[in-house]
Amino acid sequence: MRESGVLLVVAVFCLMLSAIHQVDAQVDVEVNKRDIVFLVDGSSDLGSASFNAIRDFITKVVNKLEIGPDLIQVALAQYGQDVKSEFYLNTYTTRKYVVAQVKKMKFLNSTSLNTGAALKYVQKNFFTGSTGSRVLEGIPQLLVLITGAISKDDIHQVSQELKQGGILTFTLGAKRTVPSELQEIAFDPSLAFQVDEFKPQPLQGVLPRFLTPLKTLTGTVVEAPVPANPRDIVFLLDGSVNVGSANFPLVRDFLINVINNLGVNSESTRVGLAQFSDTPRTEFNLNSFTTKPELLNRMAQLRLQGGNALNIGSAIQHVLQNHFTSSAGSRIKENIPQLLVVLAAGKSTDNIQSAAIQLINSGVLTFCIGVGGADKEELQRIAFNRQLVFEMDDFSSLFQLSQEILTPLTTYHRGPVTEVTATTAPEGKKDIEIMFDTTYIADRFSLVCDFLIGLIEGLKGLFTFV
Ligand SMILES: *[C@@H]1O[C@H](CO)[C@@H](O)[C@H](O)[C@H]1NC(C)=O
């Protein structure tokens, strides 16, 4: 059954073009960018003759593809009991090398055939940025499973996950496979191919039907189901000379890495961004972008604001007033956690006292990242608690932090806002009773003291203290 919500667009232009006889030779080679991973049965049941025929088939397919780091990338893995990675998407950048390596692939002759585990392995280890996948650039991700028998392990869950991850899986089976299994694994039943035997003749016969969608198919990436953990995150970046244009790319990459790992869409995590030095500047709001590719595209254009001063206090007030509001996309009224991540590389040049107090009452969970000359004590007063202050010796450490900060960013939330109640009595005498819900104060006691001092200072002019 075809899942609702799964969009599949099969381009038939190639078929139409190939019907016209005097087609330019170039048409034969599609220049569409795509990442294609081949996963091949290497079990002893298949036998080396069939294996060799499959290997020749892959060589023929690759020879029809325009391989290059900016065009089509190909990876290859073999499986049986386990998976053997032959090469990754970013291992070879020319067709010549890819073909040579395919031809060199040795038959694993494994005793089992765990297709489910192999698909899971490939999903985790091949369709990832570190091995060359360009999924974040919106480039179609294709998987070709070629197998000769029924899987020995379960394939249901991983088949669902591959579809949800937007991976376009093709299957090619022979004799001892079950068509329904290969149709379930395939992104769409039309992408499940079958031959009588893995022999040169039948494989040659299926080649044109197989190549067309492989070269032209584009799938709409299906977002994972709405996560149970939506949040609004605003980043506030030091855009002053403290960072400087030499280090700014490291800050930007940090942010890109964090965003890459968040499930960004309008229903789950929303991201906003501001920079500051002497004055704060909104880069984009929580509701400016609804998809990750749009957001990453905007991030790539981010430039250092510049400026000598670092007015952290006024920058925090700016984000509270302009970013954590319903009109700017904040879902604070829906009780979605509100997070602020402040990155500073120097000491504030304005007073942070009042901003820190406003943060207490705002319902915002504040993280602070201090790099280089940042003032630790200052950041501890701003952050929700001391555990949320991350100190980095230098900008290159930010890469590591982009991994470490993910769990707190995606799991922490703060308790209800502390209520401050003032009861008034007649005749000018006032008893001011201040109540704090201590459950959530924990190690923020110093901030509470700051708050009290601020309050008392503010009241001094109005009242005489007894
Ligand atoms: C595969 O392994 C079996 C033993 O399990 C052996 O008899 C056979 O010759 C092997 N085939 C190849 C091609 O290595």
The ligand as an SDF file (V2000), in Angstrom:
LIG
                    3D

 14 14  0  0  0  0  0  0  0  0999 V2000
   31.7650  -20.2560   -0.0450 C   0  0  0  0  0  0  0  0  0  0  0  0
   31.8650  -20.9530    1.1720 O   0  0  0  0  0  0  0  0  0  0  0  0
   31.6410  -22.3400    1.0750 C   0  0  0  0  0  0  0  0  0  0  0  0
   31.7550  -22.9080    2.4470 C   0  0  0  0  0  0  0  0  0  0  0  0
   30.8950  -22.2970    3.3290 O   0  0  0  0  0  0  0  0  0  0  0  0
   32.6360  -22.9620    0.0990 C   0  0  0  0  0  0  0  0  0  0  0  0
   32.3340  -24.3260   -0.0570 O   0  0  0  0  0  0  0  0  0  0  0  0
   32.5770  -22.2580   -1.2240 C   0  0  0  0  0  0  0  0  0  0  0  0
   33.5650  -22.7430   -2.0930 O   0  0  0  0  0  0  0  0  0  0  0  0
   32.7500  -20.7900   -1.0570 C   0  0  0  0  0  0  0  0  0  0  0  0
   32.5720  -20.1210   -2.3100 N   0  0  0  0  0  0  0  0  0  0  0  0
   33.4160  -19.1640   -2.7510 C   0  0  0  0  0  0  0  0  0  0  0  0
   33.1230  -18.6150   -4.0770 C   0  0  0  0  0  0  0  0  0  0  0  0
   34.3590  -18.7940   -2.1090 O   0  0  0  0  0  0  0  0  0  0  0  0
  1  2  1  0
  1 10  1  0
  2  3  1  0
  3  4  1  0
  3  6  1  0
  4  5  1  0
  6  7  1  0
  6  8  1  0
  8  9  1  0
  8 10  1  0
 10 11  1  0
 11 12  1  0
 12 13  1  0
 12 14  2  0
M  END
$$$$
